[in-house]
Amino acid sequence: MTRILVVDDEPQILRALRINLRARGYDVQVAENGAAALKSAASHPPDLVVLDLGLPDLDGVEVIRGLRGWTTVPIIVLSGRAGSEDKVYALDAGADDYVTKPFGVDELLARIRAVTRRLGDTAPAAPALRIGRNDVNLADRTVTRDDGTEIKLTPTQWAMLDKLLRHPGKLISQRQLLHDVWGPEYQNETNYLRQYMAQLRRKLEDDPARPRHLITEPGMGYRYRP
């Protein structure tokens, strides 16, 4: 059973999400502030986090960073902040998706299903690939540097990287990446692609500002250059 941690300081939202998610078979934990969320995640690790940015004690972005310090669990942000800057900050900190309040429960459930599909995806056997000083194994989803250090990627980062690496040299369009990684409902969230590509380059490229392998084709899409 998928365990979801819902973090929000509005009691009516916590109650509504607890009822709706449990009715659909999810195991639900709730927290009303950032400190409680981090404590709950550490003591009972969730499979997915639904997180409000406007918490009374910690900014939601700080909670994302706190979680990303030790876990790759998918994070869906709920927020009344509709500005693009807030989305960029949240995605750059490590969020996997962003839902603006007010929201429909059906929309949130669709986002949760999309994230959990990425979490459960298993790639068929594939040879190890090389990006910079890193060995990337798509079959067991490991990235190992030359010094033996293992690099952790989130399920969404893996889904995007997998799509590119399985088609070396081929241009993958923005629309196709959004569809295949996030789902058919995602057609205009190109900022997701920019943020996740930047994260992958920081983790994998020798010089993220001048990538040699994870290439942007402006206005069109991305390609993996072996």
C-alpha positions, 0 to 999 in steps of 0.5 A: 500500500502506498504511504502518502504524507500530506503536509498542510496547515489548513485543517479542512484540506488535511481532512478532505485529502485524508478521507479521499486518499484513504477511500482510494486505498492509500495509507495516509499520514498528516502533518500541520507544519514543516517540523512535524513533516520532517519528523514524520518522514524520518520516523515513518518514511512515506512513498510520496509527499504532498506538501503545502509551501505556506507552512507556519514554521518553515517555508515549504521549499526548506522542507523539500531541501530537508527531505532531499538531504536524505531521501528521493521520495517523490514530492508534489507541491500544493500551493496558493502561490501561482507565480512562475518563480515559486514553481521554479524554486520548488522544482529546483529544490527537488519537487516532482510536481506543482499543483496550484490552489484551489485545486480539484481532488481529481486533478491531485489524484491524477498527479499522484497516479502519474508520480507513483507510476514513475516510482514503480517503473522498472527499466528493462536490461540495458548496458551501462553508459558513461556521462562525464566521470559517471557510470550510469546503469539503467537496469538497476538505476545506479550512478557511480562516479569514478571514485566509487561515490554513488549519486542519488537520483529521484524517480522523476530524474531517472524517468527523464534520463532513461528516456534520453539515454535509450535513444542516443543521438535522437532529438526527444521533443519537449512534448514527448518528454512531458508526455512520457515522464509526467503524463498526457495531461502535461503539455505546457510545463516546459519549466519542469524540463528546464529545471530537471535538466539543470538538476541532471547536469549538476549531478552528471556533467563535468561542467554543467554550464557547458554540457557535453552529453545532455544537450538542449536543442532550443525550442525543440527538445533535448538529446543525449550525445554519447 
